[in-house]
Structure formats: structure tokens, C-alpha cells
Amino acid sequence: MAETRRWLISGRVQGVFFRESTRRQAEPLGLTGYAINLDDGRVEVLAQGEPAALDSLADWLTSGPPAARVDQLTEADPARGHPLKPNHFYTR
């Protein structure tokens, strides 16, 4: 059964290919959702899919791509996220 999860990631996560790398991790896992930059310097990720796939993405988000430095990964209320595009993981 599909679930939706939302994370807020802080640290050196903007300007280090974090969003595109997240998309590249999420798509092979069969997840839909998004990765977007926030004005406060964090990245927001919302993903929908099978729990095991979401767990895999969450594990990857703890470190992100090589140039990133993740200081904090916080799971947040998915109801406060932006709308999803069906069968698509996008960045903005």
C-alpha cells in the first residue's frame, strides 16, 4: 500500500546537485513526488510509493550526493506539501 512522506533537509544542500540527485534516486524506486529548494536554504522532498522504497530514499537523504553536507533530516507532515504530479518525480 502506497504511503506519502515529506522531509526537510538542512545543511549544505543547495547548489550541490541535491534535488536532481534525489530525483535520480527516487525514480528507479518507483516513487513519485518532488525535491524543491526552500527560501531558508533547506530542501523539501515529498515522495509517494511503497514503504520499502520510501525507507531507501530516506536512508539516502541522510547523506545526499557527494558535494552535500546534511546536518539534519526531519520528517514533516505530508499534508503540508505541494500537489503531486501523477507518475512523475520533479525538481524545482
N, C-alpha and C positions, 0 to 999 in steps of 0.2 A: 504494500500500500504506500503510495507516494506521500511524502511529507514536504513541508516548506520550512526552511531555516534561513535566518538572516544573521550576518556577522558584521561587526565594526572592527576594523583593523587599524591600529595606530603604530607609529614608528616611522622609519624611512620607507614609505610605501607609495609615494607619488614620484613620478619621474624615473622609475626604476623598472618599468615594463610589468608592473604588478597586475594591472587589470587584464591585459592581453594574455599574460601567463596564466591567470586564473581561468580565463575562457578556454585556453588550450588544455587545462587540467579538467575542466567541467564537461566539455563536450564528449570526450571519449567515455566518460562515466554515465552518459545519457541524461545529464542534468539540463534543465532549462533555468533561466534566470539572468542575472546581470552582475557586473562589477563596475562601480562608478566612483569617481573622486568626489569627496565632500569638501566644502569650503574650509573646514577646520583642519585639513591636512590628512584626514583619515580616508580609508577606502571602505565603501559599503558593498557587501556581497549578499545577494539573495539568491537562493537556489532551491529548486524543487525536483524531487526524484525519490528513488529508493533510499531507505535509511543507510544501508551499507555504502552507497555511493556518496551520500552526504557526509558520512563519517570520514571517508577517504579524502574528500575535499577539505574538510575541517582540519585534518591532520596536515595536509599540505599548506594550508593557510597559516599555520603556526610559524612557518619559516619563509614561505613565498619563494620568489625567484632569487637567484644568487646575489643580485645587487641590493636586495631589500634587507631591512632590519625590522623585524616585527617585535615591537615592545609589548603589545597587548592585543589579544584576540578576545572579543566579547560577543557572546551570543545575545541577540536582541530580538524583540518582538517582530515576527514576520508580518504581522498585520499593519505595521507602520511603514512597510516598504513601498516601492513604486510598483505599478502594474507589470505583470509578466507578459512577454510575447510568447505565444504557444510554440513549442518545439524549437526554441531559439535561446541561445545564451549570448547576450550582447554586452558591450562596454560603452561607456560614455564618460 
